[in-house]
Amino acid sequence: MKFRSLALGLGLAFGLMATAGAQTVMRINISTAQNSHQGVAIDVFAKEVEQRTGGRYKIQTFYNGSLGGERESIEAVQLGTHELTFTSSGPIPNFVPETQILDVPFLFRDKAHARAVLDGPIGQELLTKFDAKGMKGLAWAENGFRNMTNSKRDIKEPADVKGLKMRTMENPVHITAYKALGIITTPMAFPEVFTALQQGTVDGQENPLSVIISAKFDQVQKYLSLTGHVYSPCIFLMNKGAFDKLSAADKQAFLDAAKEGTKANRARVDEDDAKGVELLRSKGMQVDTEVDKPAFVKALAPVEADFEKKFGKANMERIRNYK
């Protein structure tokens, strides 16, 4: 009887070990804090993957650039040293040049327009471009519309940005546009930005309200101007080899989990946009909502013409006119 009990106990133990061993652990990371629009995206994604695969896949989540900045993380996913990352579109054109068109200033009318483009044929076509680069684009999400902050002065019109030393993303479209406005551009990985602002290495930066809030830039910046000059997407990326190894059902589980992550992410962006101005004012920032956007569009006309040549006027109009 004792032998049977021991055998049964060992059998159960080995069964549990097999179950534990059958669980595949993957990692996903972001450059922002957990309490953010990006944090909620990967938290929901992780929960959904585990639920949809019956616990066979567990996603570990990492925040605040603890596994590296966005460009490093994309490289790691491409090489297969990381399975997943959630990143802004900033460094993406360095890997998938076709996505550069999304970063053209004043291309999107509003969030509804941008989301429709990314969720529709244009965005889905762009997702397929990642396959040849060793990555699988699971779903588009968002940062939101980018706004300028700085420690020097109000920004109401293009003349106000001339000579400001601004941190920019490592994005060729952004850098070209900002230089045309007379900004001294300083490309920098996101985890370095707070310290650079604090130490005065740069005068300012530009990001959506969600990022400005979660990064606590109100502690190191005095002025915020709602320029809304660029719409900034985010994306769930997975190593292509890791995705290809999944069963058909598990592939769909990961894709559906990313869509749920996107829903949560966009809802948080909407929430941050709704409360952001008053929240940042309450923290001492001087917020300028009266920005002369037509003047910025006019000032960017020469580079706009260059972008039309580079990306194709028809392609840009296809996005602009999408409904």
C-alpha positions in Angstrom: 0.0 0.0 0.0 2.9 2.3 0.9 4.6 1.4 -2.4 1.4 2.3 -4.3 1.0 5.6 -2.4 4.7 6.4 -3.1 4.3 5.5 -6.8 1.1 7.6 -7.0 2.9 10.6 -5.3 5.8 10.3 -7.6 3.5 10.1 -10.6 1.7 13.3 -9.5 5.0 15.1 -8.9 6.3 14.2 -12.3 2.9 15.2 -13.8 3.2 18.6 -12.3 6.8 18.9 -13.4 5.7 18.0 -17.0 2.9 20.6 -16.8 5.3 23.3 -15.5 7.9 22.2 -18.1 5.3 22.5 -20.9 4.8 26.2 -20.1 6.8 28.4 -22.4 7.9 31.7 -20.9 8.4 34.8 -23.1 9.3 38.4 -22.4 7.9 41.7 -23.5 9.1 45.1 -22.6 8.4 48.8 -22.9 10.4 52.0 -22.3 7.8 53.7 -20.2 6.4 53.1 -16.7 3.9 50.3 -15.9 1.3 52.9 -15.0 1.0 54.2 -18.5 -0.8 53.6 -21.8 2.0 51.3 -22.9 2.0 49.5 -19.5 -1.7 48.6 -19.8 -1.1 47.4 -23.3 1.5 44.8 -22.4 -0.3 43.8 -19.1 -3.5 43.1 -21.0 -1.6 41.3 -23.7 0.2 39.1 -21.2 -3.0 38.2 -19.4 -4.8 37.4 -22.7 -2.1 35.2 -24.0 -2.0 33.1 -20.9 -5.8 32.8 -20.8 -6.1 32.0 -24.5 -3.4 29.4 -24.5 -4.6 27.7 -21.4 -1.5 28.7 -19.5 0.9 27.0 -22.0 2.4 30.4 -22.7 3.4 32.9 -20.0 4.5 36.5 -20.8 6.8 38.2 -18.4 6.5 42.0 -18.5 9.3 44.5 -18.1 9.0 48.3 -17.8 11.0 51.6 -17.8 13.5 50.4 -20.4 14.9 47.7 -18.0 15.7 45.5 -21.0 17.0 48.4 -23.1 15.6 51.3 -25.2 13.3 50.9 -28.1 15.9 50.5 -30.8 17.9 48.0 -28.8 14.7 46.0 -28.1 13.7 45.9 -31.7 17.2 44.6 -32.6 16.8 42.0 -29.8 13.5 40.8 -31.2 14.9 40.7 -34.7 17.9 38.6 -33.5 15.7 36.4 -31.4 17.3 37.3 -28.0 13.9 38.8 -27.0 10.7 37.2 -28.1 8.5 40.3 -28.0 8.5 44.1 -27.5 6.0 46.9 -27.6 7.5 50.0 -29.1 6.6 53.4 -30.5 7.1 53.8 -34.3 10.1 56.1 -33.6 13.0 53.7 -34.4 10.9 51.4 -36.7 11.9 53.1 -40.0 15.5 52.0 -39.4 14.3 48.4 -39.7 11.2 48.7 -42.0 11.6 51.8 -44.1 8.1 51.6 -45.6 6.7 52.7 -42.2 8.4 56.1 -42.4 5.3 57.5 -44.1 3.3 57.3 -40.9 5.6 59.8 -39.2 5.0 62.7 -41.7 3.9 65.7 -39.7 0.2 66.7 -39.9 -0.7 63.6 -41.9 -3.6 62.5 -39.8 -6.7 64.6 -39.0 -7.3 63.1 -35.5 -7.1 59.8 -33.6 -10.2 58.3 -35.2 -8.6 58.9 -38.6 -5.2 57.4 -37.6 -6.8 54.4 -36.0 -8.9 53.7 -39.1 -5.8 53.9 -41.3 -3.8 51.5 -39.1 -6.7 49.0 -38.6 -7.6 49.1 -42.3 -5.8 47.9 -45.4 -3.0 50.4 -45.3 -2.0 49.5 -41.8 -2.4 45.8 -42.4 -0.2 46.0 -45.5 2.5 47.7 -43.5 2.4 45.0 -40.9 3.3 42.4 -43.5 6.5 44.3 -44.3 8.0 43.2 -40.9 8.0 39.5 -42.0 11.1 39.9 -44.3 13.0 41.6 -41.4 12.7 38.7 -39.0 9.8 40.1 -37.1 6.0 39.6 -36.9 3.9 42.7 -36.5 1.0 41.5 -34.3 -1.0 44.7 -34.1 -0.7 48.5 -34.2 -1.5 50.5 -31.1 -0.6 54.1 -30.2 1.2 56.8 -28.3 -1.0 59.5 -29.6 -0.4 63.0 -31.0 3.0 64.5 -30.1 3.3 67.8 -28.3 6.3 70.0 -27.5 7.6 70.7 -24.0 10.6 72.8 -23.1 12.2 74.8 -20.3 12.8 78.1 -22.1 9.6 79.6 -23.5 6.0 79.3 -24.8 5.6 77.8 -28.3 2.8 79.3 -30.3 4.3 79.6 -33.8 7.2 78.2 -35.8 9.5 81.1 -34.9 9.3 80.1 -31.2 11.1 76.7 -31.8 14.1 78.1 -33.6 17.3 77.5 -31.7 15.7 75.1 -29.2 17.8 72.0 -28.5 15.2 69.3 -28.6 15.4 65.6 -27.9 14.0 63.7 -30.8 13.4 60.0 -31.5 15.8 58.2 -33.7 13.5 58.8 -36.7 14.7 60.3 -40.0 11.4 61.8 -40.9 11.1 63.6 -37.5 14.6 64.8 -37.6 14.3 66.2 -41.2 11.0 68.0 -40.3 12.3 69.5 -37.0 15.5 70.7 -38.6 13.4 72.5 -41.2 11.8 74.4 -38.3 15.1 75.5 -37.0 15.2 73.1 -34.1 18.6 71.7 -33.0 17.8 68.0 -33.0 19.3 65.6 -30.5 18.3 62.0 -31.2 18.2 60.1 -27.9 16.9 56.8 -26.5 13.8 57.4 -24.3 15.3 56.1 -21.0 17.9 58.9 -21.2 15.5 61.7 -21.7 14.5 62.6 -18.2 18.1 63.0 -17.0 19.0 65.0 -20.1 16.1 67.4 -19.4 17.0 67.6 -15.7 20.6 68.4 -16.5 19.9 70.9 -19.2 21.6 68.8 -21.9 18.6 69.5 -24.0 16.0 72.3 -23.7 12.9 70.2 -24.5 11.3 67.1 -26.1 8.1 66.2 -27.8 5.7 63.4 -26.9 2.0 62.6 -26.5 0.3 63.6 -23.3 0.3 60.0 -22.2 4.1 59.9 -22.2 4.5 63.3 -20.7 2.3 62.3 -17.8 3.8 58.8 -17.2 7.4 60.0 -17.5 6.7 62.9 -15.1 8.2 65.4 -17.4 6.3 68.1 -15.5 9.1 67.8 -13.0 11.8 69.0 -15.4 9.8 71.1 -18.0 7.9 74.3 -17.6 6.2 74.8 -20.9 3.8 72.5 -22.8 2.4 73.5 -26.2 -0.3 71.4 -27.8 1.3 71.3 -31.2 -0.1 67.9 -32.2 2.4 67.9 -35.0 2.9 64.1 -35.5 0.7 61.1 -34.7 2.8 58.5 -33.0 1.8 54.8 -33.4 3.0 51.9 -31.3 3.3 48.3 -32.3 3.4 44.8 -30.8 6.4 43.0 -32.4 7.4 39.4 -32.1 10.4 37.4 -33.4 9.3 35.8 -36.6 10.9 32.5 -35.8 9.1 32.3 -32.5 5.8 33.2 -34.1 6.2 30.6 -36.8 6.8 27.9 -34.3 3.4 28.4 -32.8 0.4 26.2 -33.7 -2.3 27.8 -35.9 -4.5 28.2 -32.8 -1.7 29.7 -30.7 -0.8 32.1 -33.5 -4.4 33.4 -33.5 -4.3 33.6 -29.7 -1.3 35.9 -29.8 -2.9 38.0 -32.6 -6.1 38.3 -30.6 -4.3 39.1 -27.4 -2.5 41.9 -29.2 -5.8 43.3 -30.4 -7.1 43.3 -26.8 -3.9 45.1 -25.7 -4.5 47.7 -28.4 -8.0 48.3 -27.1 -6.8 48.9 -23.6 -3.9 51.1 -24.8 -6.2 53.3 -26.9 -8.7 53.7 -24.1 -5.9 54.8 -21.8 -4.6 57.3 -24.4 -8.2 58.7 -24.6 -8.3 59.0 -20.8 -4.9 60.7 -20.6 -5.9 63.1 -23.4 -9.1 64.0 -21.7 -7.5 64.8 -18.3 -3.9 65.6 -19.3 -4.0 69.3 -19.7 -5.6 70.0 -16.4 -3.5 67.4 -14.6 -0.3 68.9 -15.9 -1.4 72.5 -15.1 -2.1 71.3 -11.6 1.5 70.1 -11.4 2.8 73.5 -12.4 3.2 73.3 -16.1 2.3 76.3 -18.3 0.1 74.8 -21.0 -0.5 76.6 -24.3 -3.6 75.3 -26.2 -3.6 78.2 -28.7 -1.0 77.0 -31.2 -1.0 78.3 -34.8 -1.0 74.9 -36.5 -1.6 76.3 -40.0 1.7 78.3 -39.6 3.5 75.1 -38.7 2.0 73.4 -41.8 3.1 76.3 -44.0 6.6 76.3 -42.5 7.0 72.6 -43.3 5.8 72.9 -46.9 9.3 72.5 -48.4 10.0 69.3 -46.6 6.4 68.2 -47.2 7.2 68.4 -51.0 10.3 66.3 -50.3 8.3 63.7 -48.4 5.8 63.5 -51.3 8.7 62.7 -53.7 10.1 60.2 -51.3 7.0 58.3 -50.3 4.8 59.1 -53.3 2.1 61.8 -53.3 -0.5 59.2 -54.1 0.5 57.2 -51.1 0.3 60.2 -48.8 -3.1 61.2 -50.3 -4.4 57.7 -49.8 -3.7 58.1 -46.1 -4.9 61.7 -45.9 -8.2 60.9 -47.6 -8.9 57.6 -45.9 -12.3 57.4 -44.2 
